[in-house]
Amino acid sequence: MEQLDQIASIIALTMGVAWASGINLYAAILMLGLLGTTGNMVLPPGLEILMNPLVLFAAGAMYLIEFVADKIPGVDNTWDGLHTFIRIPAGAMLAAGAVFNISSLLRKIIPLTVFRSLLFSLSSCVNNSGKTASPS
C-alpha cells in the first residue's frame, strides 16, 4: 500500500509540475525550489537541483523579467511566442526529473519512459497553447 501511495504521489507531482510550467515556468521552478529549501516539500532526487541558490536566483530573476515583459504589449507577444518553444520541453524535463529516481516497481509498471515524457510534454503543450492564443 505504501508503494501505491508513492506511485500516486509521483504521478501527481509530475503532472502538476508539467502543468504549472506551462502557465509560468520560472514561477514553478522558483516555488518548487523554495518549497524544497524550506522543507515544506520533499523533492525527488531528480529535482533537488532546484534547491540550489543559483537556480533559485536565476528563476527569480527570470520570473521578474517575465513579469515586466508581460506588461509591455509588443514584448509580451514576442516573449510568449519564444517561450512557447521553451516551456514545453522544460515542463517535460521537470516532469521527467520528478520520476528520475523511481523504484524498480514503478519501472515495471510503466516501462515506456519516452511515452511518459511525450505525455508530460503534451500536458504542458495543451496548457501553454491557451496562454499563447489568449489576447494580451
N, C-alpha and C positions, 0 to 999 in steps of 0.2 A: 504494500500500500504506500509505503514511503517513496518507493521508486516511481509510482504513478503520480504522486504529488510533485516530485522533482521534474518529471516529464511535462506535466501541466504547467508548472512554473516556468520552465524553459520555453515552451511554446508561447505562453502569454508574453514573456519578455521579448522574444524575437519578433512577434507580430506587433507588439506595442512600439518597439524601437524602430522597426521598418516604417510603421505608420507615422510616428512622431517626426521622423527625419524628413518625411515628405512635406510636412507642414513647415517645420523650421529646423533644418539640420543642425545649425550651430547651437540653438537653444536645447535641442535634445542631447547633444554631446555635453554641453555645459551642465545641464541638470543631472545627467547620469553620473558625470564626474563628481559633482558636488555631493550627490546622494551617497556615492561610494566613499568619498573622502570623509564625510561626517559620520559614516557608519549607519546611516538610515537605510541603506540598501547594500546587500552583499552582491557585488558584481561577479559574474563568471570570470574565470581566468583570462578568457579572450578579450574581455572588456576592461581589465584592470588598468590598461594603459590610459584610460580616460581619467584616472585619478592623478596623473602626473601634473604637477603645477604648470608646466609649459603648455600642455594640452588644454588645461583649464583657461589659461591666459589667452591662448590663441582662439579658442572657441568663444570666449567672452568678447574679445576684440572683433572677431568676425560677426558676432551677433550684433554688436553696437554698429558696425559698418552697415550691416544689412538693415538695421532699424532706420538709420539715416537715409540709406539708399531707397528705402520703401516710401519715403516722403517726397521724393523728387520724381515728377511724372515720367520723364524720358529715361531716367536712370532706373526707375522701378521696372519698366518693361524689359530693358536690356538685362538687368540683374536677374529677373525671373526667367527670362529666356535662356541665359547662360547657365543658371543653376538648375534648370530642368535636366541638364545632362550631368550635373554633379550630384544632385540629391538622390537619384535613383541608384547608381552604383554605391554611393556612400550608405544609403539605407540597407542595401543588400550586405555590405561589408559589416555594418553594425549588427545586423541580424545573424550573420554567419559567425561573428565574434562571440555572440551570446551562446551559440551551440558548439563552439570550437572544441571545448574540452568536455564533451559529454561522455557518459558511461557507455560501455560496450553494449549494454542492453538497448539503449536508445539507438545505437548504430545498427543493431539487428532489426529493430522495429522500423526505422526509417533509413534505409541504406542509400537512398538517392540524394546525395549531398548537392549535386548540381540542380536537381529538380527543386530542392528546398530553396536554394539561392535564387532560382528563377521565380519561384513563388513569392519570396520576400521582395524581390525586385518589382514584380507585378503589383504587389500590395502598395509599395511606395510609389510606383508609377501612376496607379489609379488615383491615389490620394493627391499626388502632385499635379495631375492633369487638370483638376478643378481649380487649383491655385493659378496656374498659367493662363487658363481660359477666362478667369474672372476679370472683370473690368477694374481698373485702378481706382 
